[in-house]
Amino acid sequence: MSHGNARQPRGRADALDYGALQHAIGYQIHLAELANLQGFARAFAGTGATPARFTALELIGCNPGLRPSVLAAAMAVERSNLVAILRFLHESGWIATGAGSNRREKSLALTAAGEAALADLRRRLEAHDAALGARCSPCERRQLAALLAKIVGVVPLPR
């Protein structure tokens, strides 16, 4: 069983009996997530972007005027956890807040610097995604995306 770049126990991993893990979907997803996070860290090195920060920036960029409560729901994070993400994006000069429907609920939008940063981060994501799926054919990549969307209960958008 190949694990790509994911962390492996010390010693000869190919000599281990993985038992029930060998065919467990959750374990395979876990290993895939490790490979994803390690590749993401390499691709986004020096940017300050984490997966959560990139996700927030992308969603704000695609939805100018987005409210933090809607962003938190879209990212499946608690609003209290979103505060640190938004603080980083604001201190980096990537987002600005505008008037919202009430004084507590500001609207979020990218700044010019945020648009430039997002363009760079999107290029990095594209390269990372290509590397992550390099062992898959285009058809397999579409199938994988559809299957993962099915597991998490999201209808995949046509590409």
Backbone as a printed PyTorch tensor [residue, N CA C, xyz], in Angstrom:
tensor([[[  0.8430,  -1.1670,   0.0000],
         [  0.0000,   0.0000,   0.0000],
         [  0.8890,   1.2300,   0.0000]],

        [[  0.7610,   2.0710,  -1.0170],
         [  1.5930,   3.2570,  -1.1410],
         [  0.9550,   4.4170,  -0.4030]],

        [[  1.7630,   5.1870,   0.2900],
         [  1.2670,   6.3070,   1.0690],
         [  1.8060,   7.6270,   0.5620]],

        [[  2.4620,   7.6540,  -0.5950],
         [  2.9750,   8.9090,  -1.1340],
         [  3.9340,   9.5710,  -0.1810]],

        [[  3.7150,  10.8590,   0.0300],
         [  4.5940,  11.6340,   0.9030],
         [  4.1290,  11.6560,   2.3480]],

        [[  3.0360,  10.9790,   2.6400],
         [  2.5000,  11.0210,   4.0060],
         [  3.4830,  10.4070,   4.9830]],

        [[  3.4140,  10.9040,   6.2110],
         [  4.2890,  10.3660,   7.2630],
         [  4.0350,   8.8860,   7.4340]],

        [[  5.0990,   8.1580,   7.6930],
         [  4.9830,   6.7260,   7.9100],
         [  5.6910,   6.3670,   9.2010]],

        [[  5.2360,   5.2800,   9.8350],
         [  5.9180,   4.8560,  11.0500],
         [  7.3780,   4.5340,  10.7580]],

        [[  8.2170,   4.6540,  11.7860],
         [  9.6330,   4.3200,  11.6120],
         [  9.7590,   2.8450,  11.2710]],

        [[ 10.7720,   2.5390,  10.5010],
         [ 10.9740,   1.1500,  10.0840],
         [ 10.4220,   0.9490,   8.6960]],

        [[ 10.2880,  -0.2880,   8.3140],
         [  9.8250,  -0.6200,   6.9670],
         [  8.3110,  -0.6740,   6.9270]],

        [[  7.7000,   0.3800,   6.3900],
         [  6.2450,   0.4530,   6.3320],
         [  5.6640,  -0.6230,   5.4280]],

        [[  6.4160,  -1.0110,   4.3760],
         [  5.8780,  -2.0210,   3.4730],
         [  5.8440,  -3.4030,   4.1140]],

        [[  6.5220,  -3.5850,   5.2290],
         [  6.5340,  -4.8750,   5.9140],
         [  5.4390,  -4.9620,   6.9780]],

        [[  4.7180,  -3.8750,   7.1920],
         [  3.6730,  -3.8740,   8.2120],
         [  2.3870,  -4.4950,   7.6890]],

        [[  1.6580,  -5.1130,   8.5890],
         [  0.3140,  -5.5790,   8.2910],
         [ -0.6240,  -4.4690,   8.7590]],

        [[ -1.3330,  -3.8520,   7.8570],
         [ -2.2130,  -2.7470,   8.1930],
         [ -3.6060,  -3.2120,   8.6290]],

        [[ -3.8570,  -4.4950,   8.5890],
         [ -5.1220,  -5.0340,   9.0680],
         [ -6.3130,  -4.3260,   8.4610]],

        [[ -7.2680,  -3.9710,   9.3250],
         [ -8.5010,  -3.3300,   8.8760],
         [ -8.2460,  -1.9580,   8.2520]],

        [[ -7.1340,  -1.3380,   8.5800],
         [ -6.8190,  -0.0220,   8.0230],
         [ -6.5810,  -0.0700,   6.5160]],

        [[ -6.1040,  -1.1910,   6.0340],
         [ -5.7320,  -1.3050,   4.6270],
         [ -6.8700,  -0.9120,   3.6870]],

        [[ -8.0870,  -1.2050,   4.0630],
         [ -9.2230,  -0.8970,   3.1850],
         [-10.1870,   0.1070,   3.8010]],

        [[ -9.8010,   0.7220,   4.9050],
         [-10.6690,   1.6920,   5.5750],
         [-10.6370,   3.0260,   4.8440]],

        [[-11.7830,   3.4730,   4.4040],
         [-11.8780,   4.7310,   3.6680],
         [-11.3550,   5.8920,   4.5100]],

        [[-11.7160,   5.9300,   5.7750],
         [-11.2730,   7.0190,   6.6430],
         [ -9.7690,   7.0910,   6.7680]],

        [[ -9.1210,   5.9430,   6.8470],
         [ -7.6590,   5.9170,   6.9500],
         [ -7.0300,   6.3980,   5.6440]],

        [[ -7.5900,   6.0000,   4.5220],
         [ -7.0750,   6.4600,   3.2280],
         [ -7.2470,   7.9760,   3.0870]],

        [[ -8.3920,   8.4730,   3.5400],
         [ -8.6250,   9.9210,   3.5040],
         [ -7.6190,  10.6280,   4.4140]],

        [[ -7.3520,  10.0480,   5.5710],
         [ -6.3660,  10.6100,   6.5040],
         [ -4.9900,  10.7010,   5.8440]],

        [[ -4.5560,   9.6330,   5.1950],
         [ -3.2490,   9.6460,   4.5240],
         [ -3.2350,  10.6550,   3.3760]],

        [[ -4.3410,  10.7230,   2.6440],
         [ -4.4320,  11.6950,   1.5540],
         [ -4.3700,  13.1210,   2.1030]],

        [[ -5.0150,  13.3550,   3.2450],
         [ -4.9800,  14.6840,   3.8560],
         [ -3.5690,  15.0420,   4.3240]],

        [[ -2.8440,  14.0690,   4.8550],
         [ -1.4460,  14.3360,   5.2320],
         [ -0.6280,  14.7330,   4.0090]],

        [[ -0.7850,  14.0010,   2.9170],
         [ -0.0730,  14.3380,   1.6750],
         [ -0.4820,  15.7250,   1.1940]],

        [[ -1.7740,  16.0360,   1.2900],
         [ -2.2730,  17.3430,   0.8910],
         [ -1.6660,  18.4520,   1.7380]],

        [[ -1.6820,  18.2950,   3.0430],
         [ -1.1600,  19.3370,   3.9290],
         [  0.3410,  19.5390,   3.7590]],

        [[  1.0760,  18.4510,   3.5790],
         [  2.5200,  18.5760,   3.3740],
         [  2.8200,  19.2810,   2.0530]],

        [[  2.0910,  18.9210,   1.0010],
         [  2.2760,  19.5820,  -0.2910],
         [  1.8490,  21.0370,  -0.2480]],

        [[  0.7620,  21.3150,   0.4570],
         [  0.2900,  22.6840,   0.6030],
         [  1.3560,  23.5280,   1.2870]],

        [[  1.9320,  22.9950,   2.3490],
         [  2.9700,  23.7320,   3.0810],
         [  4.1410,  24.0670,   2.1680]],

        [[  4.5290,  23.1270,   1.3220],
         [  5.6360,  23.3890,   0.3830],
         [  5.2250,  24.4360,  -0.6520]],

        [[  4.0510,  24.2870,  -1.2250],
         [  3.6000,  25.1860,  -2.3010],
         [  3.3620,  26.6130,  -1.8120]],

        [[  2.9250,  26.7590,  -0.5620],
         [  2.5740,  28.0720,  -0.0330],
         [  3.6300,  28.6340,   0.9180]],

        [[  4.7880,  27.9980,   0.9540],
         [  5.8700,  28.4310,   1.8430],
         [  6.1950,  29.9060,   1.6110]],

        [[  6.3650,  30.6180,   2.7120],
         [  6.7520,  32.0270,   2.6400],
         [  5.6060,  32.9910,   2.4110]],

        [[  4.3880,  32.4970,   2.2290],
         [  3.2480,  33.3810,   1.9590],
         [  2.4730,  33.7410,   3.2200]],

        [[  2.6020,  32.9300,   4.2530],
         [  1.7980,  33.1140,   5.4520],
         [  0.4280,  32.4760,   5.3300]],

        [[  0.1180,  31.9530,   4.1490],
         [ -1.1890,  31.3380,   3.9270],
         [ -1.2180,  29.9250,   4.4920]],

        [[ -2.2980,  29.6320,   5.1740],
         [ -2.6090,  28.2830,   5.6260],
         [ -3.8450,  27.8570,   4.8310]],

        [[ -4.2100,  26.5920,   4.8930],
         [ -5.4410,  26.2060,   4.1830],
         [ -6.6500,  27.0460,   4.6040]],

        [[ -6.8030,  27.3060,   5.8850],
         [ -7.9460,  28.1000,   6.3490],
         [ -7.8560,  29.5500,   5.8690]],

        [[ -6.6890,  30.1280,   5.9130],
         [ -6.5210,  31.5110,   5.4580],
         [ -6.7840,  31.6250,   3.9650]],

        [[ -6.2740,  30.6570,   3.1970],
         [ -6.5250,  30.6700,   1.7540],
         [ -8.0130,  30.5090,   1.4720]],

        [[ -8.6500,  29.5770,   2.1680],
         [-10.0770,  29.3460,   1.9670],
         [-10.8600,  30.6270,   2.2310]],

        [[-10.5700,  31.2960,   3.3270],
         [-11.2650,  32.5420,   3.6520],
         [-11.0110,  33.5910,   2.5720]],

        [[ -9.7750,  33.7370,   2.1500],
         [ -9.4390,  34.7370,   1.1350],
         [-10.1560,  34.4280,  -0.1800]],

        [[-10.1780,  33.1760,  -0.5730],
         [-10.8540,  32.7670,  -1.8130],
         [-12.3540,  33.0550,  -1.7260]],

        [[-12.9710,  32.6970,  -0.6210],
         [-14.4110,  32.9160,  -0.4870],
         [-14.7470,  34.4070,  -0.4500]],

        [[-13.9200,  35.1960,   0.2170],
         [-14.1400,  36.6470,   0.2310],
         [-13.9380,  37.2120,  -1.1700]],

        [[-12.9040,  36.7380,  -1.8620],
         [-12.6350,  37.2200,  -3.2160],
         [-13.7550,  36.8930,  -4.1930]],

        [[-14.3730,  35.7440,  -4.0240],
         [-15.4570,  35.3260,  -4.9130],
         [-16.8090,  35.9070,  -4.5030]],

        [[-16.8830,  36.4550,  -3.2910],
         [-18.1510,  36.9510,  -2.7460],
         [-17.9430,  38.2870,  -2.0380]],

        [[-17.6020,  39.3460,  -2.7790],
         [-17.3720,  40.6390,  -2.1380],
         [-18.5830,  41.0550,  -1.3020]],

        [[-18.3120,  41.5840,  -0.1250],
         [-19.3790,  41.9980,   0.7720],
         [-19.8410,  40.8740,   1.6880]],

        [[-19.1630,  39.7480,   1.6280],
         [-19.5080,  38.5900,   2.4560],
         [-19.4760,  38.9610,   3.9360]],

        [[-20.4550,  38.4790,   4.6790],
         [-20.5030,  38.7160,   6.1190],
         [-19.7180,  37.6150,   6.8340]],

        [[-19.0620,  37.9450,   7.9490],
         [-18.3040,  36.9400,   8.6860],
         [-19.1330,  35.7210,   9.1050]],

        [[-20.3760,  35.9020,   9.4740],
         [-21.1950,  34.7550,   9.8900],
         [-21.4200,  33.7960,   8.7320]],

        [[-21.5980,  34.3260,   7.5440],
         [-21.7800,  33.4790,   6.3570],
         [-20.4580,  32.7870,   6.0140]],

        [[-19.3630,  33.5200,   6.1320],
         [-18.0420,  32.9440,   5.8820],
         [-17.7560,  31.8080,   6.8540]],

        [[-18.0380,  32.0120,   8.1290],
         [-17.8040,  30.9670,   9.1380],
         [-18.6170,  29.7210,   8.8100]],

        [[-19.8640,  29.9030,   8.4150],
         [-20.7060,  28.7560,   8.0630],
         [-20.1600,  28.0360,   6.8350]],

        [[-19.7320,  28.7920,   5.8330],
         [-19.1930,  28.1900,   4.6060],
         [-17.9170,  27.4060,   4.8770]],

        [[-17.1170,  27.8920,   5.8330],
         [-15.8600,  27.2270,   6.1700],
         [-16.0420,  26.1570,   7.2440]],

        [[-17.2560,  26.0540,   7.7980],
         [-17.5560,  25.0990,   8.8670],
         [-16.6440,  25.3160,  10.0740]],

        [[-16.4680,  26.5950,  10.4370],
         [-15.6860,  26.9480,  11.6300],
         [-16.5490,  27.8090,  12.5410]],

        [[-16.2130,  27.8150,  13.8050],
         [-16.8890,  28.6880,  14.7630],
         [-16.4800,  30.1240,  14.4730]],

        [[-17.4020,  31.0350,  14.6790],
         [-17.0770,  32.4450,  14.4470],
         [-15.8960,  32.8850,  15.2780]],

        [[-15.7780,  32.3530,  16.4960],
         [-14.6490,  32.7360,  17.3440],
         [-13.3210,  32.2930,  16.7200]],

        [[-13.3120,  31.1780,  16.0130],
         [-12.0880,  30.7150,  15.3450],
         [-11.7880,  31.5210,  14.0850]],

        [[-12.8190,  32.1090,  13.5110],
         [-12.6380,  32.9060,  12.3060],
         [-11.9150,  34.2160,  12.6020]],

        [[-12.0280,  34.6940,  13.8320],
         [-11.4400,  35.9850,  14.2100],
         [ -9.9410,  36.0240,  13.9110]],

        [[ -9.2040,  34.9950,  14.2970],
         [ -7.7500,  34.9760,  14.0690],
         [ -7.4310,  34.9480,  12.5770]],

        [[ -8.2220,  34.2390,  11.8040],
         [ -8.0100,  34.1730,  10.3510],
         [ -8.2130,  35.5540,   9.7430]],

        [[ -9.3100,  36.1900,  10.1090],
         [ -9.6010,  37.5200,   9.5680],
         [ -8.5810,  38.5470,  10.0380]],

        [[ -8.1060,  38.4130,  11.2660],
         [ -7.0800,  39.3290,  11.7710],
         [ -5.8220,  39.2270,  10.9000]],

        [[ -5.3940,  38.0070,  10.6030],
         [ -4.2130,  37.8330,   9.7520],
         [ -4.4450,  38.4710,   8.3800]],

        [[ -5.5790,  38.1970,   7.7680],
         [ -5.8650,  38.7270,   6.4280],
         [ -5.9110,  40.2500,   6.4500]],

        [[ -6.4800,  40.8170,   7.5030],
         [ -6.5610,  42.2740,   7.6290],
         [ -5.1800,  42.8730,   7.8680]],

        [[ -4.4100,  42.2850,   8.7970],
         [ -3.0680,  42.8050,   9.0930],
         [ -2.1240,  42.6520,   7.9080]],

        [[ -2.3860,  41.6860,   7.0350],
         [ -1.5850,  41.5060,   5.8200],
         [ -1.9810,  42.5140,   4.7510]],

        [[ -3.0650,  43.2310,   4.9860],
         [ -3.5360,  44.2130,   4.0120],
         [ -4.3230,  43.5860,   2.8820]],

        [[ -4.7950,  42.3660,   3.0820],
         [ -5.4810,  41.6250,   2.0140],
         [ -6.9830,  41.8170,   2.0140]],

        [[ -7.5570,  42.1850,   3.1550],
         [ -9.0020,  42.4080,   3.2020],
         [ -9.2870,  43.7190,   3.9220]],

        [[-10.4570,  44.2350,   3.6230],
         [-10.9570,  45.4230,   4.3130],
         [-12.3870,  45.1330,   4.7330]],

        [[-12.8190,  45.7980,   5.7790],
         [-14.1920,  45.6370,   6.2300],
         [-14.9850,  46.8760,   5.8690]],

        [[-16.2350,  46.6520,   5.5520],
         [-17.1330,  47.7470,   5.2220],
         [-18.3480,  47.6860,   6.1130]],

        [[-19.2430,  48.6040,   5.9010],
         [-20.4720,  48.6420,   6.6970],
         [-21.2930,  47.3920,   6.4210]],

        [[-21.9060,  46.8960,   7.4700],
         [-22.7550,  45.7260,   7.3490],
         [-24.1810,  46.0580,   7.7100]],

        [[-24.9920,  45.0180,   7.8490],
         [-26.3990,  45.2120,   8.1730],
         [-26.5910,  45.7060,   9.6070]],

        [[-25.5760,  45.4830,  10.4610],
         [-25.5970,  46.0500,  11.8140],
         [-24.1630,  46.3220,  12.2310]],

        [[-23.9660,  46.9390,  13.3760],
         [-22.6050,  47.3640,  13.7450],
         [-21.6660,  46.1910,  14.0340]],

        [[-22.2230,  45.0310,  14.3930],
         [-21.3770,  43.8660,  14.6900],
         [-21.0340,  43.0600,  13.4420]],

        [[-21.8450,  43.1660,  12.4300],
         [-21.6930,  42.3130,  11.2480],
         [-21.1770,  43.1300,  10.0640]],

        [[-19.8670,  43.2360,   9.9480],
         [-19.2370,  43.9990,   8.8730],
         [-19.2110,  43.1740,   7.5910]],

        [[-19.0850,  43.8390,   6.4660],
         [-18.9200,  43.1340,   5.1970],
         [-17.4210,  43.0250,   4.9130]],

        [[-17.0400,  41.9790,   4.2140],
         [-15.6340,  41.7110,   3.9150],
         [-15.3940,  41.8070,   2.4170]],

        [[-14.2720,  42.3810,   2.0410],
         [-13.8930,  42.4820,   0.6320],
         [-12.3740,  42.4950,   0.5260]],

        [[-11.8930,  42.1060,  -0.6280],
         [-10.4490,  42.1360,  -0.8770],
         [ -9.9950,  43.5580,  -1.1540]],

        [[ -8.7770,  43.8440,  -0.7670],
         [ -8.1030,  45.0790,  -1.1580],
         [ -7.3600,  44.7830,  -2.4650]],

        [[ -6.7380,  45.7930,  -3.0450],
         [ -5.9270,  45.5670,  -4.2390],
         [ -4.7840,  44.5970,  -3.9190]],

        [[ -4.1830,  44.7630,  -2.7460],
         [ -3.1140,  43.8420,  -2.3330],
         [ -3.6620,  42.4330,  -2.1500]],

        [[ -4.8920,  42.3190,  -1.6480],
         [ -5.5270,  41.0170,  -1.4810],
         [ -5.8020,  40.3480,  -2.8130]],

        [[ -6.2070,  41.1340,  -3.7950],
         [ -6.4420,  40.5780,  -5.1330],
         [ -5.1470,  40.0570,  -5.7310]],

        [[ -4.0630,  40.8020,  -5.5610],
         [ -2.7590,  40.3530,  -6.0750],
         [ -2.2950,  39.1030,  -5.3310]],

        [[ -2.4520,  39.1060,  -4.0130],
         [ -2.0570,  37.9360,  -3.2240],
         [ -2.8800,  36.7270,  -3.6260]],

        [[ -4.1740,  36.9150,  -3.8030],
         [ -5.0360,  35.7970,  -4.1740],
         [ -4.6600,  35.2430,  -5.5430]],

        [[ -4.3050,  36.0870,  -6.4790],
         [ -3.8810,  35.6070,  -7.7970],
         [ -2.6460,  34.7170,  -7.6670]],

        [[ -1.6780,  35.1420,  -6.8520],
         [ -0.4810,  34.3390,  -6.6180],
         [ -0.8330,  33.0290,  -5.9170]],

        [[ -1.6720,  33.1090,  -4.8960],
         [ -2.0400,  31.9080,  -4.1470],
         [ -2.8220,  30.9300,  -5.0130]],

        [[ -3.6430,  31.4400,  -5.9110],
         [ -4.3770,  30.5520,  -6.8310],
         [ -3.4150,  29.8140,  -7.7500]],

        [[ -2.3810,  30.4960,  -8.2270],
         [ -1.3760,  29.8170,  -9.0670],
         [ -0.6710,  28.7230,  -8.2670]],

        [[ -0.3590,  29.0260,  -7.0270],
         [  0.2860,  28.0330,  -6.1640],
         [ -0.6490,  26.8490,  -5.9180]],

        [[ -1.9210,  27.1400,  -5.6980],
         [ -2.8970,  26.0690,  -5.4780],
         [ -3.0170,  25.1910,  -6.7140]],

        [[ -3.0530,  25.7980,  -7.8770],
         [ -3.1470,  25.0410,  -9.1220],
         [ -1.9510,  24.1040,  -9.2750]],

        [[ -0.7560,  24.6010,  -8.9970],
         [  0.4500,  23.7610,  -9.0810],
         [  0.4070,  22.6560,  -8.0320]],

        [[ -0.0080,  23.0090,  -6.8150],
         [ -0.1080,  22.0090,  -5.7400],
         [ -1.1250,  20.9330,  -6.1080]],

        [[ -2.2810,  21.3520,  -6.6050],
         [ -3.3300,  20.4080,  -6.9680],
         [ -2.8630,  19.4870,  -8.0920]],

        [[ -2.1350,  20.0310,  -9.0640],
         [ -1.6130,  19.2090, -10.1590],
         [ -0.6250,  18.1740,  -9.6300]],

        [[  0.2390,  18.5920,  -8.7110],
         [  1.2040,  17.6600,  -8.1240],
         [  0.4940,  16.5940,  -7.2950]],

        [[ -0.5130,  16.9970,  -6.5490],
         [ -1.2520,  16.0680,  -5.6990],
         [ -1.9510,  14.9920,  -6.5360]],

        [[ -2.4750,  15.3860,  -7.6680],
         [ -3.1970,  14.4400,  -8.5190],
         [ -2.3840,  13.8890,  -9.6670]],

        [[ -1.0660,  14.0440,  -9.6160],
         [ -0.2140,  13.6420, -10.7410],
         [ -0.3000,  12.1600, -11.0810]],

        [[ -0.5980,  11.3270, -10.0980],
         [ -0.6770,   9.8870, -10.3540],
         [ -2.0340,   9.4660, -10.9230]],

        [[ -2.9380,  10.4230, -11.0460],
         [ -4.2810,  10.1330, -11.5360],
         [ -4.4700,  10.6920, -12.9440]],

        [[ -5.2370,   9.9830, -13.7370],
         [ -5.6060,  10.5000, -15.0520],
         [ -6.6490,  11.5980, -14.8530]],

        [[ -6.8930,  12.4250, -15.8720],
         [ -7.9440,  13.4430, -15.7370],
         [ -9.3010,  12.8240, -15.3680]],

        [[ -9.6110,  11.6890, -15.9340],
         [-10.8710,  11.0110, -15.6100],
         [-10.8790,  10.5720, -14.1470]],

        [[ -9.7830,  10.0220, -13.6720],
         [ -9.6930,   9.5920, -12.2760],
         [ -9.8100,  10.7830, -11.3190]],

        [[ -9.2280,  11.9080, -11.7070],
         [ -9.3250,  13.1090, -10.8670],
         [-10.7770,  13.5610, -10.7420]],

        [[-11.4990,  13.5580, -11.8620],
         [-12.9220,  13.9310, -11.8300],
         [-13.7050,  12.9440, -10.9650]],

        [[-13.4120,  11.6550, -11.1040],
         [-14.0870,  10.6380, -10.2950],
         [-13.7980,  10.8310,  -8.8110]],

        [[-12.5320,  11.0670,  -8.4890],
         [-12.1450,  11.2750,  -7.0980],
         [-12.8680,  12.4840,  -6.5140]],

        [[-12.8760,  13.5770,  -7.2550],
         [-13.5600,  14.7870,  -6.7850],
         [-15.0450,  14.5070,  -6.5620]],

        [[-15.6650,  13.7780,  -7.4770],
         [-17.0870,  13.4570,  -7.3430],
         [-17.3310,  12.5490,  -6.1400]],

        [[-16.4690,  11.5710,  -5.9300],
         [-16.6320,  10.6550,  -4.8020],
         [-16.4200,  11.3700,  -3.4650]],

        [[-15.4140,  12.2210,  -3.3840],
         [-15.1870,  12.9740,  -2.1510],
         [-16.3630,  13.9050,  -1.8740]],

        [[-16.8890,  14.5480,  -2.9080],
         [-18.0540,  15.4170,  -2.7370],
         [-19.2460,  14.6050,  -2.2330]],

        [[-19.3710,  13.3940,  -2.7310],
         [-20.4690,  12.5290,  -2.2870],
         [-20.3100,  12.1540,  -0.8160]],

        [[-19.0800,  11.8540,  -0.4070],
         [-18.8200,  11.4970,   0.9890],
         [-19.1790,  12.6490,   1.9250]],

        [[-18.8270,  13.8750,   1.5380],
         [-19.0970,  15.0220,   2.4200],
         [-20.4790,  15.6200,   2.1940]],

        [[-21.2360,  15.0640,   1.2470],
         [-22.6060,  15.5080,   1.0320],
         [-22.7430,  16.7840,   0.2400]],

        [[-21.8070,  17.0310,  -0.6480],
         [-21.8480,  18.2190,  -1.4910],
         [-22.0490,  17.7810,  -2.9310]],

        [[-22.9120,  18.4880,  -3.6320],
         [-23.0940,  18.1960,  -5.0400],
         [-21.9520,  18.8740,  -5.7960]],

        [[-21.1200,  18.0840,  -6.5100],
         [-20.0070,  18.7170,  -7.2240],
         [-20.4980,  19.5560,  -8.3940]],

        [[-19.8300,  20.6790,  -8.5920],
         [-20.1510,  21.5390,  -9.7170],
         [-19.4760,  21.0160, -10.9700]],

        [[-20.1130,  21.1270, -12.1300],
         [-19.4650,  20.6640, -13.3530],
         [-18.2230,  21.4940, -13.6450]],

        [[-17.2110,  20.8560, -14.2010],
         [-15.9700,  21.5750, -14.5220],
         [-15.8160,  21.6590, -16.0070]]])
